[in-house]
């Protein structure tokens, strides 16, 4: 290996963009870690090739002593002159346990093309390397791609406390110079006195091999690049496994434990890319993902089996197949244009994965529409109103139409972080109208989902049958006092003693079970006794909610939900019927309901006191 050189980018005679590069990402809605995962995997989607989808490997690890030595001795022997940049890199190199985040892809095109932005052969149209590591804000050239390949890459530097990355890439095809490795740092601009003048530098720095003619640093190539990648611990790339590995130095873990870091990455991956991780995703589009934190694999649940993503999965399939009662076409009238398809799925709230609520991106109750273009990458989640009874949640998916004019309008409305549709990003014209109309209609529908159930929905021609369903569902769940379903407030005396009356809370759905081929839904209810322990019998009744209306019998249904047991905990009484003798017992009870296929049950519970319910 030759000596690795440092090049600090000077301002050209026509100027440069300088340190403001770090501001180009805008203000993403997600935090830095979530944003970098989004941005990196979006680029993976655009770089995918062949009949098999890309493999994604995300790893957080502490560098070994040998790897630390290789960085200090072989790679960063020269540091920037600018004080802050120099100190940041020195702090990283001197850490006892330096941590890096690696985002790697396999089965993709790699960073091909020329390595100099000012030296592009006439017949060369591939510019991945210079677009990623040299240029800023290069327009996308992928039809129906994930986003603009340029501005968003600044997210990589934001999660590095020393604002530095090392990139190892193997270009598809195996041509000479196909293995490439280079380091890049983005810091503050600065000045250096030179011959009575002030020489200005942008704050961008590269580490690689210096050209003996002009001093420009190019990437290490082929055998030297492979050797350096091995010394630094990059994943191996045997048998032509083309793609790119990005090592983010001094990864900011936010003082999270390895377990929480892993969970955060899993959440971000699923929340943003679940449409590309489904079992029935076309092979060429499907992501195969692995996550590893400090040498331990992190399990990634299947979106079809994880709440609330399972509802979004059903909604996506309904939007594609156009066969749901809650399916709508979003249409622009002037000019006449089909903008996309919307489908909404409703069901009982399912238990969430064991991920701390305080940092989870998954909402406690789903009431959102996932917005996406045909590339099937989630742009954002449009929040709407929840149902009056939060035991039931809903999820919608809107997919932009594949028409080139329509898809381009939504793509161009996205900010650099690709996490929103902003009509004001577009000039006045059809494109701006398309985005405005779609967002207006979708916001109205999302609002109507909850407010219609409360009887306050404004009228809109765009309101699909789902709003009417929500209205009937809200009415069915409303209590006799007309306040609708909601939290049950126990009667308490003013001196903090027992409640004045024995009672039971509204049953809350907990989970599904299977027994002898039958589906069982388990609800939880809390029984509280008064001072006289007058609560004698707990009775539960199940009804089915079809098209939003609970009922005891429905024409055409062979079976109805039936309470088949009430379970007590810790030695409390239990029953295999819909009645349980309490005799003064209180606490938490599980109500077990045998379910018919494709139906949502609603359970009511009452307490009998001395013969009175």
C-alpha positions in Angstrom: 0.0 0.0 0.0 1.2 3.5 -0.8 1.0 6.3 1.8 -2.5 7.7 2.2 -2.7 11.4 1.6 -5.0 14.2 2.8 -6.5 16.7 0.4 -8.3 19.8 1.8 -10.6 21.3 -0.8 -9.7 25.0 -1.6 -12.2 27.4 -2.9 -12.2 27.7 -6.7 -12.0 30.9 -8.5 -15.7 30.7 -9.1 -16.5 29.8 -5.5 -17.7 26.7 -3.7 -20.6 25.7 -1.5 -18.5 25.4 1.7 -19.7 24.5 5.1 -23.3 25.3 4.4 -23.4 21.8 2.8 -24.4 20.5 6.3 -27.5 22.6 6.2 -28.8 21.4 2.9 -30.7 18.5 4.4 -33.2 20.9 5.9 -35.0 20.0 9.1 -36.0 16.4 8.8 -39.0 15.2 10.9 -37.0 12.2 12.2 -33.9 12.3 14.5 -30.4 12.0 13.1 -30.2 8.2 13.4 -33.6 7.6 11.8 -32.8 10.1 9.0 -29.4 8.4 8.1 -31.1 5.0 7.9 -33.8 6.4 5.6 -31.4 8.3 3.4 -28.9 5.4 3.0 -31.5 2.7 2.3 -33.3 5.0 -0.2 -30.1 5.1 -2.2 -29.8 1.3 -1.9 -33.2 1.0 -3.5 -32.1 3.1 -6.5 -28.8 1.2 -6.8 -30.4 -2.3 -6.9 -29.8 -4.4 -10.1 -30.7 -7.8 -11.4 -33.6 -10.1 -10.6 -32.8 -10.4 -6.9 -33.4 -7.5 -4.5 -30.5 -5.9 -2.6 -29.1 -7.2 0.7 -28.8 -4.7 3.4 -26.4 -5.2 6.4 -26.4 -2.6 9.2 -23.8 -3.0 11.9 -22.8 -1.1 15.0 -19.4 -2.2 16.5 -16.5 -1.1 18.5 -13.2 -1.1 16.6 -10.6 -3.6 17.6 -7.1 -2.4 18.8 -5.7 -3.5 15.5 -8.3 -1.6 13.5 -7.7 1.5 15.6 -3.9 1.3 15.0 -4.6 0.9 11.2 -6.7 4.1 11.2 -4.1 6.1 13.2 -1.0 4.9 11.4 -2.1 4.1 7.9 -5.2 6.2 7.2 -5.3 9.4 9.3 -1.6 10.1 9.6 -2.4 13.6 8.3 -5.2 15.6 9.8 -6.9 18.9 8.7 -5.3 22.2 9.6 -8.7 23.7 10.8 -8.7 23.4 14.6 -12.2 22.0 15.2 -11.9 19.4 12.5 -8.5 18.3 13.8 -9.7 18.1 17.4 -12.8 16.0 16.5 -10.7 13.5 14.6 -8.0 13.3 17.3 -10.7 12.7 19.9 -12.1 9.8 17.9 -8.6 8.3 17.2 -7.7 8.5 20.9 -11.0 7.0 22.3 -10.6 3.8 24.3 -13.6 2.2 22.6 -14.3 4.0 19.3 -17.7 3.0 17.9 -18.7 3.0 14.2 -22.0 2.5 12.3 -21.7 0.6 9.0 -24.5 0.6 6.4 -23.6 -1.9 3.7 -25.4 -3.2 0.6 -24.8 -6.1 -1.7 -26.2 -7.0 -5.1 -26.2 -3.3 -6.1 -24.3 -1.4 -8.7 -21.6 0.1 -6.5 -20.1 3.6 -6.9 -19.0 3.4 -10.6 -18.0 6.0 -13.1 -15.2 8.5 -13.1 -13.7 9.6 -9.8 -13.1 13.2 -10.9 -16.1 15.6 -11.3 -14.2 17.6 -14.0 -13.0 14.6 -16.0 -15.9 12.6 -17.5 -15.3 10.7 -20.7 -17.6 11.6 -23.6 -19.4 8.2 -23.7 -19.5 7.8 -19.9 -23.0 8.3 -18.4 -22.5 6.6 -15.1 -21.5 9.1 -12.4 -22.3 7.4 -9.1 -19.0 7.9 -7.5 -18.7 11.7 -8.1 -22.4 12.2 -7.4 -22.0 10.6 -4.0 -18.5 11.8 -3.0 -17.8 14.9 -5.1 -20.9 16.7 -6.3 -23.8 18.1 -4.2 -27.5 17.9 -5.0 -27.2 15.9 -8.3 -30.7 15.4 -9.8 -31.9 11.8 -9.8 -31.7 9.9 -13.0 -33.6 6.7 -11.9 -37.1 6.4 -13.3 -39.5 6.2 -10.3 -36.5 6.2 -8.0 -36.4 6.8 -4.3 -35.1 10.4 -4.3 -32.5 12.9 -5.3 -29.1 11.3 -4.9 -27.1 14.2 -3.4 -28.3 16.6 -0.7 -29.6 13.9 1.7 -26.1 12.3 2.0 -25.2 15.0 4.6 -27.3 12.8 7.0 -24.3 10.4 7.1 -22.1 13.1 8.6 -24.6 14.3 11.1 -24.5 11.0 13.1 -20.7 11.1 13.2 -19.3 13.1 16.1 -16.2 13.8 13.9 -18.2 14.3 10.7 -16.2 11.7 8.9 -17.0 8.6 6.8 -15.0 6.0 5.0 -16.5 4.4 1.8 -15.6 1.0 0.4 -17.3 0.1 -2.9 -17.0 -2.7 -5.4 -18.4 -1.7 -8.8 -20.6 -4.2 -10.6 -18.9 -5.8 -13.7 -15.4 -6.5 -12.3 -13.6 -3.9 -14.6 -10.2 -2.5 -13.6 -10.4 0.0 -10.8 -13.7 -1.6 -9.6 -12.7 -1.8 -5.9 -12.5 1.7 -4.4 -11.9 3.1 -0.9 -11.8 6.7 0.2 -12.4 8.8 3.4 -14.3 12.1 3.6 -14.7 14.7 6.3 -16.9 17.8 6.3 -16.0 20.6 8.7 -15.9 24.4 8.9 -14.4 26.6 6.2 -11.1 28.2 7.1 -8.3 30.4 5.8 -4.6 29.9 5.6 -2.1 32.8 4.8 -0.3 32.2 1.5 2.0 34.6 -0.3 0.5 37.6 1.2 -3.0 36.4 0.4 -5.7 34.5 2.4 -6.2 31.0 0.9 -9.7 29.8 1.6 -10.8 26.2 2.1 -14.3 24.9 2.0 -14.1 22.4 4.9 -14.3 19.3 2.8 -11.4 16.9 3.1 -10.5 13.5 1.4 -8.1 10.7 2.3 -6.8 8.5 -0.5 -4.0 8.4 -3.0 -2.7 11.8 -4.3 -2.3 12.2 -8.0 1.4 13.1 -8.5 0.6 15.6 -11.2 -2.1 17.8 -9.6 -2.2 16.6 -5.9 -5.9 15.7 -6.1 -6.8 12.8 -3.9 -8.5 9.9 -5.6 -9.7 6.7 -4.0 -7.4 3.7 -3.2 -8.0 1.1 -5.9 -8.2 -2.7 -6.4 -5.7 -4.7 -4.3 -4.8 -1.7 -2.1 -8.5 -0.9 -1.5 -9.2 -4.5 -0.6 -6.2 -4.6 1.8 -7.3 -1.4 3.5 -10.9 -2.6 3.8 -9.7 -5.8 5.4 -7.5 -3.9 7.9 -10.4 -1.7 8.9 -12.8 -4.6 9.3 -15.2 -3.8 6.4 -17.4 -6.8 5.4 -15.8 -9.0 2.8 -16.9 -8.8 -0.9 -16.1 -12.2 -2.4 -17.3 -13.6 -5.7 -18.2 -10.3 -7.2 -20.6 -9.2 -4.4 -20.8 -5.6 -5.7 -22.2 -2.8 -3.6 -21.1 -0.1 -1.1 -20.2 -0.1 2.5 -20.2 3.2 4.4 -18.4 3.4 7.8 -19.6 6.3 9.9 -16.8 7.1 12.4 -17.4 8.0 16.0 -21.1 7.1 15.7 -23.2 9.1 18.2 -25.0 6.4 20.2 -26.9 9.0 22.3 -25.8 7.0 25.4 -28.2 4.2 24.4 -27.5 0.6 25.4 -26.6 -1.8 22.5 -30.0 -3.4 22.9 -31.8 -0.1 22.5 -29.6 1.0 19.5 -30.6 -2.3 17.8 -34.2 -1.8 18.5 -34.1 1.8 17.2 -32.5 0.7 13.9 -35.1 -2.1 13.6 -38.0 0.3 14.1 -36.6 2.8 11.6 -36.0 0.1 9.0 -39.5 -1.3 9.4 -41.4 2.0 9.7 -39.9 3.4 6.5 -39.3 0.3 4.3 -41.9 -2.3 5.3 -43.4 -2.3 1.8 -40.1 -3.6 0.4 -39.7 -6.2 3.2 -42.9 -8.2 2.7 -43.0 -11.9 1.8 -44.9 -11.2 -1.4 -42.8 -8.2 -2.5 -41.5 -8.9 -6.1 -38.0 -10.5 -5.7 -36.3 -7.8 -7.7 -37.6 -5.2 -5.2 -37.5 -7.0 -1.9 -34.9 -6.0 0.7 -33.1 -8.8 2.6 -32.0 -7.1 5.8 -29.6 -8.0 8.6 -28.7 -6.0 11.7 -25.9 -6.6 14.1 -24.9 -4.7 17.2 -21.6 -5.5 18.9 -21.4 -8.9 17.3 -24.9 -10.0 18.2 -27.6 -10.4 15.5 -30.8 -8.4 16.1 -34.1 -10.0 15.1 -36.2 -8.2 12.6 -40.0 -9.1 12.8 -41.9 -9.7 9.7 -44.1 -6.6 8.9 -47.1 -8.9 8.3 -46.9 -10.1 11.9 -46.1 -6.8 13.7 -48.5 -4.3 15.0 -49.5 -1.8 13.7 -47.7 -2.6 10.4 -49.9 -5.6 9.8 -52.8 -3.2 9.2 -50.7 -1.1 6.8 -49.8 -4.3 4.9 -53.4 -5.2 4.4 -54.2 -1.6 3.3 -51.4 -1.7 0.8 -52.6 -4.9 -0.7 -56.1 -3.6 -0.9 -54.9 -0.4 -2.6 -53.1 -2.4 -5.2 -55.9 -4.9 -5.8 -58.7 -2.3 -5.5 -61.0 -4.8 -3.8 -61.7 -3.3 -0.4 -64.9 -1.7 0.8 -62.7 1.1 2.2 -61.0 1.7 -1.2 -61.0 5.1 -2.8 -59.6 6.7 -6.0 -58.1 10.2 -5.4 -58.9 12.2 -8.5 -58.1 15.8 -9.7 -61.0 17.3 -11.6 -59.3 20.3 -13.2 -57.3 19.0 -15.0 -58.9 15.5 -15.0 -56.2 13.2 -13.6 -56.1 10.0 -11.5 -53.7 10.8 -8.7 -53.6 7.5 -6.8 -55.3 4.9 -4.8 -56.2 4.9 -1.1 -57.3 1.9 1.1 -57.9 1.8 4.8 -57.9 -1.1 7.2 -59.5 -1.2 10.7 -59.3 -3.8 13.5 -58.9 -4.2 17.2 -55.7 -2.7 18.5 -53.1 -5.4 18.8 -50.3 -5.5 21.4 -47.1 -3.7 20.4 -43.6 -5.2 20.4 -41.6 -4.7 23.5 -40.0 -1.5 22.4 -39.9 1.4 24.9 -42.7 3.8 24.2 -40.7 6.9 24.9 -38.5 6.4 21.9 -40.7 4.3 19.6 -41.7 5.7 16.2 -44.7 3.4 16.2 -47.8 5.2 17.5 -49.6 3.8 20.6 -52.8 3.8 18.5 -52.6 3.8 14.7 -54.6 6.5 13.0 -52.3 7.3 10.0 -52.2 7.1 6.2 -48.8 6.0 4.8 -48.0 8.1 1.8 -45.8 6.6 -0.9 -44.9 6.8 -4.6 -44.9 3.8 -6.9 -41.3 3.0 -5.7 -43.0 1.8 -2.5 -40.9 3.7 0.0 -42.9 5.5 2.7 -42.5 9.3 2.4 -44.5 10.1 5.5 -47.4 9.2 7.7 -50.4 11.5 7.6 -52.0 11.6 11.0 -55.7 11.6 11.4 -58.3 11.2 14.1 -58.6 8.0 16.2 -61.8 6.3 16.9 -63.7 7.2 20.0 -62.9 3.8 21.4 -59.1 3.3 21.1 -59.5 -0.4 21.3 -60.0 -0.1 17.6 -57.4 1.4 15.3 -57.0 2.1 11.6 -54.3 2.4 9.1 -54.4 3.7 5.5 -52.0 3.6 2.5 -52.1 6.0 -0.4 -50.0 5.0 -3.5 -49.4 7.7 -6.1 -50.5 6.7 -9.7 -47.7 5.5 -11.9 -48.4 8.1 -14.6 -45.1 9.8 -15.4 -46.5 13.4 -15.0 -48.2 12.5 -11.7 -45.3 10.6 -10.2 -42.9 13.4 -11.2 -45.1 16.0 -9.5 -45.0 14.2 -6.1 -41.2 13.4 -6.4 -40.3 17.0 -7.1 -42.4 18.2 -4.2 -40.2 16.3 -1.7 -37.5 18.2 0.3 -33.9 16.8 0.4 -34.8 14.4 3.2 -37.6 12.9 1.1 -39.9 12.9 4.2 -42.8 15.1 3.0 -44.8 16.4 0.0 -44.6 20.2 0.0 -46.7 21.8 -2.8 -44.8 25.1 -2.3 -41.7 23.4 -3.6 -43.4 23.4 -7.1 -44.0 26.2 -9.5 -47.6 27.1 -10.3 -49.1 24.6 -12.7 -50.5 21.1 -13.0 -47.9 19.5 -10.8 -48.6 21.8 -7.9 -52.4 21.3 -8.4 -52.0 17.5 -8.3 -50.1 17.5 -5.0 -52.4 20.1 -3.4 -55.6 18.2 -4.4 -54.2 14.9 -3.1 -53.1 16.2 0.2 -56.4 18.1 0.7 -58.5 15.0 0.0 -56.3 12.7 2.2 -56.3 15.1 5.1 -60.1 15.4 4.9 -60.5 11.6 4.9 -58.0 11.1 7.8 -59.9 13.8 9.8 -63.2 12.2 9.1 -62.1 8.8 10.3 -62.4 10.0 13.9 -64.7 13.0 13.8 -67.4 11.2 11.9 -67.6 8.7 14.7 -68.2 11.5 17.1 -70.9 13.1 14.9 -68.9 16.1 13.9 -67.6 15.3 10.4 -67.8 18.0 7.8 -69.4 16.9 4.5 -67.0 16.1 1.7 -67.5 14.5 -1.7 -64.2 12.7 -1.1 -65.4 10.9 2.0 -65.4 7.1 1.2 -67.6 4.5 2.9 -64.9 4.2 5.6 -66.1 7.5 7.1 -69.7 6.2 7.3 -68.4 3.0 8.9 -66.5 5.1 11.5 -69.7 7.0 12.3 -71.8 3.9 12.9 -68.9 2.3 14.9 -68.7 5.3 17.1 -72.4 5.3 17.7 -72.4 1.6 18.5 -69.6 2.0 21.0 -71.1 5.0 22.7 -72.3 4.5 26.3 -75.9 5.2 27.5 -74.7 8.6 28.7 -73.9 9.5 25.1 -70.3 10.3 25.7 -68.9 7.5 23.6 -66.3 5.0 24.4 -63.3 6.1 26.3 -61.3 5.5 29.5 -63.4 4.3 32.5 -63.0 6.5 35.5 -63.6 4.6 38.7 -65.8 6.1 41.4 -63.7 7.3 44.2 -64.7 8.8 47.5 -63.2 12.2 48.3 -61.1 10.7 51.2 -59.3 8.2 49.0 -61.1 5.1 50.3 -62.8 2.4 48.2 -65.2 3.3 45.5 -68.9 3.8 46.4 -69.9 0.9 44.1 -68.4 -2.3 42.8 -67.6 -2.1 39.1 -65.6 -3.3 36.1 -63.6 -1.5 33.6 -64.2 -1.6 29.8 -62.6 -4.8 28.5 -59.4 -4.0 26.5 -58.2 -6.3 23.7 -54.8 -7.9 24.6 -53.9 -10.6 22.2 -55.0 -13.5 20.0 -54.5 -17.2 20.9 -55.1 -20.4 19.0 -56.6 -23.5 20.6 -57.7 -26.7 18.7 -57.7 -24.8 15.5 -60.0 -22.0 16.9 -59.0 -18.3 17.2 -59.4 -16.9 20.6 -59.3 -13.2 21.4 -58.3 -12.3 25.0 -59.6 -9.1 26.6 -58.6 -7.7 30.0 -60.9 -6.1 32.5 -60.3 -4.8 36.0 -62.8 -5.5 38.8 -63.0 -3.2 41.8 -65.0 -3.9 44.9 -66.7 -1.4 47.2 -66.3 -1.5 51.0 -69.1 -4.1 51.3 -67.5 -6.3 48.6 -70.9 -6.4 47.0 -69.8 -7.5 43.5 -71.0 -11.1 43.2 -71.0 -12.0 39.5 -69.0 -10.9 36.6 -70.8 -11.3 33.2 -69.2 -10.8 29.8 -71.0 -10.5 26.5 -69.4 -10.5 23.0 -70.8 -9.0 19.8 -69.3 -8.7 16.3 -68.5 -5.5 14.6 -69.2 -5.9 10.9 -69.1 -2.8 8.7 -68.7 -0.9 11.9 -71.9 -2.0 13.7 -71.9 -4.5 16.6 -74.6 -7.1 16.5 -75.6 -10.3 18.3 -76.8 -12.0 15.0 -75.9 -11.1 11.4 -77.5 -12.7 8.4 -75.1 -15.0 6.5 -72.7 -15.6 9.4 -72.4 -19.2 10.4 -71.0 -18.3 13.8 -70.8 -15.4 16.2 -68.2 -14.5 18.8 -68.8 -16.2 22.0 -67.4 -15.8 25.5 -65.9 -19.2 26.4 -64.1 -18.3 29.6 -63.1 -15.8 32.3 -59.7 -16.2 33.8 -58.6 -15.0 37.2 -54.9 -14.5 38.1 -52.9 -15.6 41.1 -55.4 -18.1 42.5 -58.5 -15.9 41.8 -61.6 -17.8 40.6 -62.0 -18.7 36.9 -64.9 -19.9 34.7 -65.3 -21.7 31.4 -68.5 -19.8 30.6 -69.5 -16.1 30.3 -70.3 -15.8 34.0 -67.9 -15.9 37.0 -68.9 -15.9 40.6 -66.7 -13.3 42.3 -68.0 -13.4 45.9 -66.1 -10.2 46.7 -62.9 -10.9 44.7 -61.3 -8.1 42.8 -58.4 -7.7 40.4 -57.6 -8.2 36.8 -59.5 -10.8 34.8 -59.1 -12.1 31.2 -62.2 -12.6 29.1 -61.7 -15.3 26.4 -63.8 -15.0 23.2 -64.0 -17.6 20.5 -63.8 -15.6 17.2 -65.4 -16.2 13.8 -63.1 -15.6 10.8 -62.4 -12.0 9.6 -64.5 -10.3 12.3 -63.7 -7.9 15.1 -65.4 -8.6 18.5 -66.5 -6.0 21.0 -66.9 -7.2 24.6 -69.0 -5.7 27.4 -68.7 -6.6 31.0 -71.0 -6.0 33.9 -71.0 -6.7 37.7 -74.1 -8.1 39.5 -74.5 -6.8 43.1 -77.0 -8.6 45.2 -79.1 -9.5 42.2 -78.7 -6.1 40.4 -76.4 -5.6 37.4 
